[in-house]
Amino acid sequence: MSVCGTTTMPLKWRLAVLMADRELNYKQLAEKMGMHPNTVSKLKNNLPDRIETNTLMRLCKALECQPGDLLVYIQGEGDEL
């Protein structure tokens, strides 16, 4: 994942992995979350710069996961801020 096309982010967004593990497409997840499919599609494809608490809670409830399951920190990769 890059910011401004140059810096590698040390955070990896795992939403697509969790969806695949649960055999959910973005439309099915959107229905479970009570959100628009376009919103979920955008969340699936990109690490958000920020995420509303309500959206995070909906993701966790729909996927039966913890917030930490959605992100992985890779030490040493793009650590400079």
N, C-alpha and C positions, 0 to 999 in steps of 0.2 A: 504494500500500500504506500502511496507516495503523497506528499504534500507539496504543492507547487511543482510537481513532476521531478523533484530532485532528491528529497530526503526520504529515507526509508523509515517507516514508523516501527517502533518496538512493540506496538500492540497489534495483535491479529484478531480480527472480528470473526467469530465462529458461528454466526447465525446460519449460514448456508450448510455447515457441517451438521449442526443440531437438527435442522430441517430434514436433511437427507437421512440422518439416523432414525428419525421418526416418520419417514416417508411422507412428508408434507410438502406440497407445493405452496407458492406464495399466496394463492387464492384461498387454499384451505386454512393456512395460518391466519390470513386476514379475517376470515370468518370466525375463527376461534377467538381472535383478539377483539373483534368488533371494530375493525379499522378498514379503511379503503385499501383494496389490493395494490394500488399504485404506491401507497405509502410503505407497505410491507416489501414490495419489490425493491424500492430504493434502499430500505434498511438492509435487505438481504445482500445487495450488491456492493455496498460501500460502508466502511466504518464511519459512523456519524461523528461529526465534530463535537456534538453534544446530543444528549438524549434526555427527554423529559422523564421524570420519575414515573409518571403514569404509563408511558409507553414501555418502560423497562419492566414495570410490574405486570403489564399485559403480556409481554413476551415471556416472562418467567412463568406466569400462570399457564399460558397456552402450551408452552414447551415442557412444563413441569421440570424446571431447572432453577439454578441459582444464578444471580447476576455474574458471578465469577466464571460460570460455564460459557458465557458469551464472549469473553475476552481472554486472550493469553498474552502475557508479557514475555518478550524474548530479550533477555538480558544481553547487552552489548550491541544490539542492532539499532542504530539510530538514536543512541542515548543522549546525544547532544540536543539541547533544547534551543 
